[in-house]
């Protein structure tokens, strides 16, 4: 059975950050917490009615993202999680992650979230520099970021993550590595450390800031990777580092091409569903804007598409090759339903170009393949 996760989207923020292309909406007045939790559970009911084969599958992880989920009260998060558990069987070791911004959490809130059933928090720090935080449009200061990490340690969570960016506007190598050293000193079990990219439909896209040059970006990554390694962190995904046994189970399910339901404004889902003698992969998208999502006259689902068989190999490897671990050949067969000989021609090309090597049971991206990952993935694109 393919593992099943659940993504829950909370769309509101105090203000929109200039680099953010996520489905987030500036908070205007009080958040309609109770109505939104009702809608989320109705949305889940609609999915379970539409895809009844999911009802008997065990849920292994929940990720509550946004937006800023920590704008929601612990009591409403508890009602959400209780409602989910009443509708689906859950694993005893289920990971429940919630994103939080340092400027929107207090000590009693962290404890309240843990009591509600959250056992992992992802804290959006981004930087420990006051001027860089202001440039990024963040509402917290460096002191609040450090305090949030200390609170996470004290709250009795199974794990927590710090989100940290590098390659910020006019950021020097010394500044970027100084941020990373401060994050490491806080001893988070997990660190998401990634380079700022300018995305369409953002303020930074319309008014691009001055970013560090390519050589500086490479030096930041090279030296930062060594700092993390020396501190005991292991890189297991392109932008994710963790202490042993503290990888994010939810994200691992994404990259291993597992299934996930998506509820909430603009949430995406991926489900492997029975289709005659075979299974097919369905992708779903929910209504994006809160007004439409909360309208009782509208359906939650706005789009659903069956993935073409010719696109399955590319989609599988686009996710799987983000992970640094070897990829089991049996996993490709189990997750796509395709035979291994479907890959004979593209694999031969990947081996010939030195982008991929194989053992009897696994594939492994080479050092060259990591540097030219887009070229490797392009080999699996359907003609």
N, C-alpha and C positions, 0 to 999 in steps of 0.2 A: 504494500500500500504506500502510495506517495505521501510524504508528510504534509500536514495541513497547518497553515498559520492564518491569522486574522490581522488585517491592518484596519485601524480606526482613525479617521481624519477629523481633527478639530480645527476649523478654518480661521479662527480669530487671533489677531495679534494686537498689541498696544499701538504699534506703528509698523509700516512696511519698510523693510530694509532695502537699500538701493541695489543690492546684489541678488536679491531673492526672486526666483522664478517659480516658487512653489505656490500652490493654491491657498493664499492667505489673504485675509481681509481685515482692514483696520477696524478695531473695536469702536463702535459708536454707541455709547450708553451701556446699559447692563446686558450681559450675554444671556440669551434665552436658554439657560442651562437645562432646565427641566424639559422644555419642549424639544431641545436637540437630543437629549438622551432618549426620550420617547421615540424620536424619529430614527435614531441609530438602531434601536431594537426592532422597530418596524421594518427597517431596511434589511436587517439580518433575517427577520421572519420571511420577508419576500424572497430573499435568496434561497433560503432553505425550502420554501414551497416550490420554487422554480427548479431547484437542483436537489431532489430528495435523496440522491445517493450520498450527499455530503453529510446528512444527519447522523449517520452511524460512524463517521470518521472522527478520530481523536484529534483534538486541537493541541498543538505542541507549543505554540507561542502566540502572544498578542503584542502588537506594537501600536501605541497611541501617539500619533504624530500630528504635525500641524504646519503652519500656525503655531500657537502657543498653548498646548494642552494644560499647562500649569495655571492658566487663568480659570480653569474649572475647579470647583470645590471638591475636596476629598469625598464628601458624601455623595455627590453625583457620579464621581468615578467609581465609587463602591456600587452604586445602583447599576451602572453600566456593566461592570464585571460580574456582578451577581446575575444579571439578566443573560449575559453570554453563557455563563456556566449552567444556567437552567435550560439552555437550548441545545448545547453541544457537550458531548463527553470531552473531558480535558485530561491531559497528562498530569500525573502527580508532581512531576518536576517542571511544569509549564513555566516558561519565562514570560513575564509580563513587563514590558518596557514602556515608559512614558517619557516624552521629551519635556524638558523644563528650561526656562530661561532664568539666570541668576537673579534678575530684577523682579521676578514674580513669585519667588518662593520664600517661605519663612520656615523656621524649625518645626512648628506644629504642623505645617502643611506637608512636609516630607514624611513625618511620622504618620499623618493622616492618610497619605497615599499608600504607605506601606501597609497600614491596617486595612485599607480598602482592597488590597490584593496585588498592588504593584510591588515587584521585587527587584526591579532594575530601573534606574533613572539615567537619561542621557541629557547632560547639561550643556547648553549652547554657550560656551565661553567665547570662542572665536579668537580672542586676544586678551593679553593682560596689560596692554598699553592704553591709557586713557584717550590719547589722541587718535589711535587706530580704531578704538571702539566707537568714538564719535564719528569718524569717517565712514564706518560701516553702518551707522544708523542704529547702533545698539543702545538699549535703554539702561544698561547696567554699567557699573564701574569695575575696575580691577579688584577692589576689596570685596565687592559682592560676589564676584566669581570665585575668589578663594574661599569665602565663607560658605558658599553653596557646596563646594567640594568637601569641606570639613563637616557640614551638616549631613551630607550623603554618607560619610563614614560613620557618623553617630546614629543614623536612623535604622541601622540593622538590616540594610538591603543586602541581597545576595551579591550584587555587583552594581557598578555605575560607570558611565562613560563621560569623558570630556570631549566635546567637539572643539577642535582648534584649527584655525586656518593659517596658511603661510602664503607668501607672494602677494601681500596686501599692498594697497596704493603707497608708493614711495617707501616701501619697507626695505631696510637694509638686511644683509645676511645676519649681522649681529643682533638686530632686533627680532628677527624671526626665530633664531636659535635661543635667544633670551626667553621668548614666550614658551618655547618647548621645554626649556629647563625648569621654568616655573610650574608648568603642568606636570612634569615628571616628579617634581618635589612634593606635589600633592598626593602622589601615589594612587592614582585611579587604577582600578583593575583593567580598564579598557580606555584606549585613546584613539579617536578618529582624527587623523592629521592629514589635511588635504589642502591642495592649492586652490586659491580663489580663481574661478573662471568667470568670464563675462558672458552672460546668457542673454538671448533676445528677450524683449518685453520686460526689461529691468531699467531702472534709472541709470545704472552704470553703462548699459548698452547705448543709451541715447547720449550720454555725456561720459565717455570713457575716461577713467582715471589713468594716471601714469603708473604702470606696474613695473616690477623689477625685470631686468633683461634675462634672456634665456640662460646665459651662463651663471648668473646669480641664482636663478631658480634651481638649477641643477646642483650647485654647491650647497644650497640650503637643504635640498633633499638628501644629498649624499652625507653631509655631516649630521643632519638630524636623524637619519636612519641609524647612524653609528651611535648617537647619543641614546636612542631608544633601545638598541640592542645591548649596549653596555649596562643599561638600567634593568635588563631582564625582560623587556617586551619583545614579543615575537610578531613579525608582520605575517598575517595570514590572508590578507586581502589587499587590493591595490592601495587603499587609504586607511586601513585598519590595523591597529597593533593591540595586543593584549598580553597580560600575564598568563601563564599556563592555566588552561581550563576556564578562561574567562572570555572566550569568543562570544560574539552576539549570536545566539541560536536562531533568532528571527532572520537576521541578515544572511546567515549561512543557508537557511532554507531558500531564500531568494536565489542566491548564487548557485546552489546545487539544483536549481530548476524544480523546486518543490511547488506545491499548490498553496494559494492563499485567497481567502475571501477579502474583499475590500468594501467597507461601509463608511459612509460619511461623504461630505462634499468633495466631489472630484476623485474619490477613491478608485483605484484600479484593482482588479482581481484577476487571478489566473487559476483555472480549474481544469483538471483532467476528468472528463465525464464519459460514461458508457455510451457507445454509439454502435448498436448492433453487436457484432462479434468483436469489435475493436473499441478503443477509446480515442477520444479527440480532445484537443486542447482549446478551451474557450477563454477569451479575454473580455473582461467587462469594465465599464466605466460608469460612475454615478454622476448625477446632476452636480454641476460645479458650484453654482452660487448658492449661498445660504438661503436667500429668499425663495429660490426655486425648490431647494431641498426641503424646506419647511412648509411648502405649500401642500396641504393635504389633498389637493385635486391632481397633483402630478405624481407620476411614477418615479421611483428613485433611479432606476436604470436608464441611462441615456444612450448607451451604445454597447453592443456585444458582437464579437466577431470570432468565428472559428479560424484558428491559425492554419494556413495552408501546409500540407504535408511537405511541400518543397522548401518551406521556410523553417521547419523544425530544427534542422541541424544547426543553422546559423543562430537561431534564438537560444538553443541549448548552450553552444560554445560561447556566445556573447556574454552569457551569465557565468558559465563554469570557469572560463579562463580568467576571471577577475581574482579567483582564489589561487594562492601559490601552491596548494597541495596538489598531488597528482590526481588526475581524473579517472575514476574507474570506468573501464569500457562497459561493464555490465550496467552502470548507472545510465549511460546513454540509451541503451536498449530499453531499460525500465521506464525512463522518464519521457521518451519520445515515441516508443512503440516501433521504432525503425530497426532493421537488422544492421549489423556492423558492415556488411558488404555495401551498404548504401554510401559509405564513406570512402570506398577504395580510391577513387580518383583524387578527391581533395586531400586525403591523408598522404598519398604519394607525393603530391606537390609540396605539402607542408614539411615532410621529411627531407625532400630534395633541397629545399631552401634553408634547412637548418633551423626551422622555427619550432619544431616539435620532435620529440623522441618518444619511443614506446617501449614498454615491457610486455610480457605476455598478458597482463591484466590491466595495465594503466597507460594513460598518456601523460606526458609532462612537457609543459612549455619550457623551452630553452631560455638561456639568458638573452640570446638574440631575439627570440620570440616575444619576450617581455618588452624589449625596446621597440619592436615593430608589431605590436599587438593588433593594430588595425589592419595591417597587411595579412596577418595570420587569419583574422576573422573573415576578411574579404574572400579568402579561398573557399569558405563554406557558403557563400551567398549563392542562391539559385540563379541560373542563367536567365 
